[in-house]
């Protein structure tokens, strides 16, 4: 039975609003992401820490949970943590951390949206061990499989949660942008595991990069979209990229 528990405090949301860097606490999304250990964290472990009830909503199905929030009435900044569990053992097998934040730099400067997505998942052996023409094809097929798993997980929860659906649509758009480039030029897949990752152009956010690592049966993906992610230091020098 899919349910959505509404437990948001309006005053807390409004307090986050403003024209400055008002979502500096977005790192909590990724703190919770890293606190979940695939194959080890149980549903009880995740439920105990995944949500901030003061500022977030909670959605749950039989095997997927998500905590999500919005910053203001225009919903220009929104985020989620999502975790999917093995349906028999109920340990975490996929986890996602996402934020699309609109950073205001000054009164006369247009707001700059910035997207970050972190993904880690246990990939099916049949995908990892299939016969491929080469490593580039394998990388592309694994990325496609990751997108399909995310789409399936999101569909468990977004039927009654429009802001969460908007966030997951942004994730699917980012995956699609990456795969469009790889379908046209599969040779770029060689860049995916490198620290600098693969550059791609997001249709609305512009300059973007993705890095993907395969560690045994664990696949890790990092996407950052929006030029302001790279204004102070390049993608490959950012700590969360180095230490995926």
Residue pairs with C-beta under 8 A, 6 or more apart in sequence:
1 62
2 59
2 60
2 61
2 62
2 156
2 157
2 159
2 160
3 59
3 60
4 57
4 58
4 59
4 60
4 157
4 160
4 161
5 57
5 58
5 59
5 60
6 57
7 51
7 53
7 56
7 57
7 58
8 55
8 56
8 57
8 69
9 53
9 54
9 55
12 54
12 55
13 55
13 69
13 70
13 71
13 72
14 72
16 22
16 23
16 55
16 71
16 72
17 71
17 72
18 104
19 104
19 107
20 104
21 103
21 104
22 71
22 77
22 104
23 71
23 77
23 99
23 101
26 79
26 99
26 101
28 52
29 79
29 80
29 81
29 97
29 98
29 99
30 97
30 116
30 118
30 240
32 49
32 50
32 67
32 81
32 97
33 81
33 95
33 96
33 97
33 118
35 41
35 49
36 45
36 46
36 50
36 83
36 92
36 95
37 92
38 91
38 92
38 93
38 94
38 95
38 120
38 121
38 122
38 218
39 91
39 92
39 93
39 122
40 91
40 92
41 83
41 91
41 92
42 90
42 91
42 92
43 65
43 85
43 90
43 91
43 92
45 92
46 65
46 83
46 85
46 92
47 65
50 58
50 65
50 66
50 67
50 81
50 83
51 58
51 67
51 81
52 67
52 69
55 69
56 67
56 68
56 69
57 67
57 68
57 69
57 161
57 163
57 164
58 65
58 66
58 67
58 68
59 65
59 66
59 68
59 157
59 158
59 160
59 161
59 164
60 66
60 157
61 156
61 157
62 87
63 84
63 85
63 86
63 87
63 90
63 156
64 82
64 83
64 84
64 85
64 153
64 156
64 157
65 82
65 83
65 85
66 80
66 81
66 82
66 83
66 157
66 164
67 80
67 81
68 78
68 79
68 80
68 81
68 161
68 163
68 164
68 167
69 78
69 79
69 80
70 77
70 78
70 163
71 77
71 78
71 101
71 102
75 163
75 166
76 100
76 102
76 111
76 113
77 99
77 100
77 101
77 102
78 99
78 100
78 163
78 166
78 167
79 98
79 99
79 100
79 101
79 167
80 96
80 97
80 98
80 164
80 167
80 168
81 95
81 96
81 97
81 98
82 94
82 95
82 96
82 98
82 153
82 154
82 157
83 92
83 94
83 95
83 96
84 92
84 93
84 94
84 95
84 121
84 149
84 153
84 156
85 91
85 92
85 93
86 93
93 121
93 122
94 119
94 120
94 121
94 122
94 149
94 150
94 153
95 119
95 120
95 121
96 117
96 118
96 119
96 150
96 153
96 171
97 116
97 117
97 118
98 115
98 116
98 117
98 118
98 167
98 170
98 171
99 115
99 116
100 113
100 114
100 115
100 167
100 170
101 113
101 114
102 111
102 112
102 113
102 114
103 111
103 112
103 113
103 114
103 228
104 111
105 111
105 112
112 226
112 227
112 228
113 204
113 205
113 226
114 205
114 224
114 225
114 226
114 228
114 229
115 170
115 174
115 202
115 205
115 208
115 223
115 224
115 225
115 226
116 223
116 224
116 225
116 229
117 171
117 174
117 221
117 222
117 223
117 224
118 220
118 221
118 222
118 240
118 244
119 146
119 150
119 219
119 220
119 221
119 222
120 218
120 219
120 220
120 221
121 146
121 149
121 218
121 219
122 217
122 218
123 142
123 145
123 146
123 214
123 217
123 218
123 219
124 145
125 217
127 141
127 142
127 145
128 142
128 214
128 217
130 138
130 141
132 138
132 141
135 189
135 190
136 186
136 187
136 189
136 190
137 186
137 189
139 189
139 190
139 192
139 193
139 212
139 214
140 179
140 182
140 183
140 186
140 189
142 212
142 214
142 219
143 175
143 178
143 179
143 182
143 192
143 212
143 221
144 179
146 175
146 219
146 221
147 172
147 175
147 176
147 179
150 168
150 171
150 172
150 175
151 172
154 165
154 168
154 171
154 172
157 164
158 164
158 165
158 168
173 202
173 203
173 204
174 202
174 208
174 223
174 225
177 200
177 201
177 202
177 203
177 208
178 198
178 200
178 210
178 223
181 188
181 198
181 200
181 201
182 188
182 189
188 198
189 198
191 197
191 198
191 199
192 198
192 210
192 211
192 212
193 211
193 212
193 213
193 214
194 211
194 236
195 211
195 235
195 236
195 241
195 242
196 209
196 211
196 234
196 235
196 236
197 209
197 210
197 211
197 212
197 222
197 235
197 236
197 241
198 209
198 210
198 211
199 207
199 208
199 209
200 208
200 209
200 210
201 207
201 208
202 208
202 225
202 226
205 225
205 226
206 225
206 226
206 227
207 225
207 226
207 227
207 230
208 223
208 224
208 225
208 226
209 223
209 224
209 230
209 235
210 221
210 222
210 223
211 221
211 222
211 235
211 241
211 244
212 219
212 220
212 221
212 222
213 219
213 220
213 244
214 220
220 244
222 240
222 241
222 244
224 230
224 235
224 238
224 241
229 235
229 238
235 241
236 242
